[in-house]
Amino acid sequence: MSASKSRAPADAARTPWWRTGVMWLVLGGPATVVVASIATAVVAYRGADEVLVDTASARAVPVKPTGNTPAMQARNHAATAAPR
């Protein structure tokens, strides 16, 4: 029995770290998360909507609703009277 116990640590010491399956699980999980977060950031940056800046208040100057108009401004514009 003592011969098999003394052989196990020697075999484990000679095995390189990249040949251990558990090590790939330990490194693979965080590596996958890093790659996925970078991919998500790239998709978010490339598909970002442009920022619409309205310098005048919505009540003073009516906003003509377009495809790029935020929903609240378009809804509020529809509830206001037509300009004279």
Distance bins in CASP14 RR format, pairs under 12 A and 6 or more apart:
PFRMAT RR
TARGET T0000
AUTHOR 0000-0000-0000
RMODE 2
METHOD distances of the structure
MODEL  1
1 7 0 0 0 0 0 1 0 0 0 0 0
1 8 0 0 0 0 0 1 0 0 0 0 0
2 8 0 0 0 0 0 1 0 0 0 0 0
3 10 0 0 0 0 0 1 0 0 0 0 0
4 10 0 0 0 0 0 1 0 0 0 0 0
4 11 0 0 0 0 0 1 0 0 0 0 0
5 11 0 0 0 0 0 1 0 0 0 0 0
5 12 0 0 0 0 0 1 0 0 0 0 0
6 12 0 0 0 0 0 1 0 0 0 0 0
6 13 0 0 0 0 0 1 0 0 0 0 0
7 13 0 0 0 0 0 1 0 0 0 0 0
7 14 0 0 0 0 0 1 0 0 0 0 0
8 14 0 0 0 0 0 1 0 0 0 0 0
8 15 0 0 0 0 0 1 0 0 0 0 0
9 15 0 0 0 0 0 1 0 0 0 0 0
11 19 0 0 0 0 0 1 0 0 0 0 0
11 20 0 0 0 0 0 1 0 0 0 0 0
12 19 0 0 0 0 0 1 0 0 0 0 0
12 20 0 0 0 0 1 0 0 0 0 0 0
12 22 0 0 0 0 0 1 0 0 0 0 0
13 20 0 0 0 0 0 1 0 0 0 0 0
14 20 0 0 0 0 0 1 0 0 0 0 0
15 21 0 0 0 0 0 1 0 0 0 0 0
15 22 0 0 0 0 0 1 0 0 0 0 0
15 23 0 0 0 0 0 1 0 0 0 0 0
16 23 0 0 0 0 1 0 0 0 0 0 0
17 23 1 0 1 0 0 0 0 0 0 0 0
17 24 0 0 0 0 1 0 0 0 0 0 0
17 26 0 0 0 0 0 1 0 0 0 0 0
17 27 0 0 0 0 1 0 0 0 0 0 0
18 24 1 0 0 1 0 0 0 0 0 0 0
18 26 0 0 0 0 0 1 0 0 0 0 0
18 27 0 0 0 0 1 0 0 0 0 0 0
20 26 0 0 0 0 1 0 0 0 0 0 0
20 27 0 0 0 0 0 1 0 0 0 0 0
21 27 0 0 0 0 1 0 0 0 0 0 0
21 28 0 0 0 0 0 1 0 0 0 0 0
22 28 0 0 0 0 0 1 0 0 0 0 0
23 29 0 0 0 0 0 1 0 0 0 0 0
23 31 0 0 0 0 0 1 0 0 0 0 0
24 30 0 0 0 0 0 1 0 0 0 0 0
24 31 0 0 0 0 1 0 0 0 0 0 0
24 32 0 0 0 0 0 1 0 0 0 0 0
25 31 0 0 0 0 0 1 0 0 0 0 0
25 32 0 0 0 0 0 1 0 0 0 0 0
26 32 0 0 0 0 0 1 0 0 0 0 0
27 33 0 0 0 0 0 1 0 0 0 0 0
27 34 0 0 0 0 0 1 0 0 0 0 0
28 34 0 0 0 0 1 0 0 0 0 0 0
28 35 0 0 0 0 1 0 0 0 0 0 0
28 36 0 0 0 0 0 1 0 0 0 0 0
29 35 0 0 0 0 1 0 0 0 0 0 0
29 36 0 0 0 0 1 0 0 0 0 0 0
30 36 0 0 0 0 0 1 0 0 0 0 0
30 37 0 0 0 0 0 1 0 0 0 0 0
31 37 0 0 0 0 0 1 0 0 0 0 0
31 38 0 0 0 0 0 1 0 0 0 0 0
32 38 0 0 0 0 0 1 0 0 0 0 0
32 39 0 0 0 0 0 1 0 0 0 0 0
33 39 0 0 0 0 0 1 0 0 0 0 0
33 40 0 0 0 0 0 1 0 0 0 0 0
34 40 0 0 0 0 0 1 0 0 0 0 0
34 41 0 0 0 0 0 1 0 0 0 0 0
35 41 0 0 0 0 0 1 0 0 0 0 0
35 42 0 0 0 0 0 1 0 0 0 0 0
36 42 0 0 0 0 0 1 0 0 0 0 0
36 43 0 0 0 0 0 1 0 0 0 0 0
37 43 0 0 0 0 0 1 0 0 0 0 0
37 44 0 0 0 0 0 1 0 0 0 0 0
38 44 0 0 0 0 0 1 0 0 0 0 0
38 45 0 0 0 0 0 1 0 0 0 0 0
39 45 0 0 0 0 0 1 0 0 0 0 0
39 46 0 0 0 0 0 1 0 0 0 0 0
40 46 0 0 0 0 0 1 0 0 0 0 0
40 47 0 0 0 0 0 1 0 0 0 0 0
41 47 0 0 0 0 0 1 0 0 0 0 0
41 48 0 0 0 0 0 1 0 0 0 0 0
42 48 0 0 0 0 0 1 0 0 0 0 0
49 67 0 0 0 0 0 1 0 0 0 0 0
49 68 1 0 0 1 0 0 0 0 0 0 0
49 69 0 0 0 0 0 1 0 0 0 0 0
49 70 0 0 0 0 1 0 0 0 0 0 0
50 67 0 0 0 0 0 1 0 0 0 0 0
50 68 1 0 0 1 0 0 0 0 0 0 0
50 70 0 0 0 0 0 1 0 0 0 0 0
51 68 0 0 0 0 0 1 0 0 0 0 0
51 70 0 0 0 0 0 1 0 0 0 0 0
52 58 0 0 0 0 0 1 0 0 0 0 0
52 63 0 0 0 0 1 0 0 0 0 0 0
52 65 0 0 0 0 0 1 0 0 0 0 0
52 66 0 0 0 0 1 0 0 0 0 0 0
52 67 0 0 0 0 0 1 0 0 0 0 0
52 68 1 0 0 1 0 0 0 0 0 0 0
52 69 1 0 0 1 0 0 0 0 0 0 0
52 70 1 0 0 1 0 0 0 0 0 0 0
52 71 0 0 0 0 0 1 0 0 0 0 0
52 72 0 0 0 0 0 1 0 0 0 0 0
52 73 0 0 0 0 1 0 0 0 0 0 0
52 74 0 0 0 0 0 1 0 0 0 0 0
53 63 0 0 0 0 0 1 0 0 0 0 0
53 68 0 0 0 0 0 1 0 0 0 0 0
53 70 0 0 0 0 0 1 0 0 0 0 0
53 73 0 0 0 0 0 1 0 0 0 0 0
54 60 0 0 0 0 0 1 0 0 0 0 0
54 61 0 0 0 0 1 0 0 0 0 0 0
54 62 0 0 0 0 0 1 0 0 0 0 0
54 63 1 0 0 1 0 0 0 0 0 0 0
54 64 0 0 0 0 0 1 0 0 0 0 0
54 68 0 0 0 0 0 1 0 0 0 0 0
54 69 0 0 0 0 1 0 0 0 0 0 0
54 70 0 0 0 0 1 0 0 0 0 0 0
54 72 0 0 0 0 0 1 0 0 0 0 0
54 73 1 0 0 1 0 0 0 0 0 0 0
54 76 0 0 0 0 0 1 0 0 0 0 0
54 77 0 0 0 0 0 1 0 0 0 0 0
55 61 0 0 0 0 1 0 0 0 0 0 0
55 63 0 0 0 0 0 1 0 0 0 0 0
56 62 0 0 0 0 1 0 0 0 0 0 0
56 63 0 0 0 0 1 0 0 0 0 0 0
56 73 0 0 0 0 0 1 0 0 0 0 0
57 63 0 0 0 0 0 1 0 0 0 0 0
57 73 0 0 0 0 0 1 0 0 0 0 0
57 76 0 0 0 0 0 1 0 0 0 0 0
57 80 0 0 0 0 0 1 0 0 0 0 0
58 64 0 0 0 0 0 1 0 0 0 0 0
58 65 0 0 0 0 0 1 0 0 0 0 0
58 69 0 0 0 0 0 1 0 0 0 0 0
58 70 0 0 0 0 0 1 0 0 0 0 0
58 72 0 0 0 0 1 0 0 0 0 0 0
58 73 1 0 1 0 0 0 0 0 0 0 0
58 74 0 0 0 0 0 1 0 0 0 0 0
58 75 0 0 0 0 0 1 0 0 0 0 0
58 76 1 0 1 0 0 0 0 0 0 0 0
58 77 1 0 0 1 0 0 0 0 0 0 0
58 78 0 0 0 0 0 1 0 0 0 0 0
58 79 0 0 0 0 0 1 0 0 0 0 0
58 80 0 0 0 0 1 0 0 0 0 0 0
59 73 0 0 0 0 0 1 0 0 0 0 0
59 76 0 0 0 0 1 0 0 0 0 0 0
59 77 0 0 0 0 1 0 0 0 0 0 0
59 79 0 0 0 0 0 1 0 0 0 0 0
59 80 1 0 0 1 0 0 0 0 0 0 0
59 81 0 0 0 0 0 1 0 0 0 0 0
59 83 0 0 0 0 0 1 0 0 0 0 0
60 80 0 0 0 0 0 1 0 0 0 0 0
60 83 0 0 0 0 0 1 0 0 0 0 0
61 73 0 0 0 0 0 1 0 0 0 0 0
61 77 0 0 0 0 0 1 0 0 0 0 0
61 80 0 0 0 0 0 1 0 0 0 0 0
61 83 0 0 0 0 1 0 0 0 0 0 0
62 69 0 0 0 0 0 1 0 0 0 0 0
62 73 0 0 0 0 1 0 0 0 0 0 0
62 74 0 0 0 0 0 1 0 0 0 0 0
62 76 0 0 0 0 1 0 0 0 0 0 0
62 77 1 0 1 0 0 0 0 0 0 0 0
62 78 0 0 0 0 0 1 0 0 0 0 0
62 79 0 0 0 0 0 1 0 0 0 0 0
62 80 1 0 0 1 0 0 0 0 0 0 0
62 81 0 0 0 0 1 0 0 0 0 0 0
62 82 0 0 0 0 1 0 0 0 0 0 0
62 83 1 0 1 0 0 0 0 0 0 0 0
62 84 0 0 0 0 0 1 0 0 0 0 0
63 69 1 0 0 1 0 0 0 0 0 0 0
63 70 0 0 0 0 1 0 0 0 0 0 0
63 71 0 0 0 0 0 1 0 0 0 0 0
63 72 0 0 0 0 0 1 0 0 0 0 0
63 73 1 0 1 0 0 0 0 0 0 0 0
63 74 1 0 0 1 0 0 0 0 0 0 0
63 75 0 0 0 0 0 1 0 0 0 0 0
63 76 0 0 0 0 1 0 0 0 0 0 0
63 77 1 0 1 0 0 0 0 0 0 0 0
63 78 0 0 0 0 0 1 0 0 0 0 0
63 80 0 0 0 0 1 0 0 0 0 0 0
63 83 0 0 0 0 0 1 0 0 0 0 0
64 73 0 0 0 0 1 0 0 0 0 0 0
64 74 0 0 0 0 1 0 0 0 0 0 0
64 77 1 0 0 1 0 0 0 0 0 0 0
64 78 0 0 0 0 0 1 0 0 0 0 0
64 80 0 0 0 0 0 1 0 0 0 0 0
64 82 0 0 0 0 0 1 0 0 0 0 0
64 83 0 0 0 0 0 1 0 0 0 0 0
65 71 0 0 0 0 1 0 0 0 0 0 0
65 72 0 0 0 0 0 1 0 0 0 0 0
65 73 1 0 0 1 0 0 0 0 0 0 0
65 74 1 1 0 0 0 0 0 0 0 0 0
65 75 0 0 0 0 1 0 0 0 0 0 0
65 76 0 0 0 0 1 0 0 0 0 0 0
65 77 1 0 1 0 0 0 0 0 0 0 0
65 78 1 0 0 1 0 0 0 0 0 0 0
65 79 0 0 0 0 0 1 0 0 0 0 0
65 80 0 0 0 0 0 1 0 0 0 0 0
66 73 0 0 0 0 0 1 0 0 0 0 0
66 74 0 0 0 0 1 0 0 0 0 0 0
66 77 0 0 0 0 0 1 0 0 0 0 0
67 73 0 0 0 0 0 1 0 0 0 0 0
67 74 0 0 0 0 1 0 0 0 0 0 0
68 74 0 0 0 0 1 0 0 0 0 0 0
69 75 0 0 0 0 1 0 0 0 0 0 0
69 76 0 0 0 0 0 1 0 0 0 0 0
69 77 1 0 0 1 0 0 0 0 0 0 0
69 78 0 0 0 0 0 1 0 0 0 0 0
70 76 0 0 0 0 1 0 0 0 0 0 0
70 77 0 0 0 0 0 1 0 0 0 0 0
71 77 0 0 0 0 0 1 0 0 0 0 0
71 78 0 0 0 0 0 1 0 0 0 0 0
72 78 0 0 0 0 0 1 0 0 0 0 0
72 79 0 0 0 0 0 1 0 0 0 0 0
73 79 0 0 0 0 0 1 0 0 0 0 0
73 80 0 0 0 0 0 1 0 0 0 0 0
74 80 0 0 0 0 0 1 0 0 0 0 0
77 83 0 0 0 0 0 1 0 0 0 0 0
END
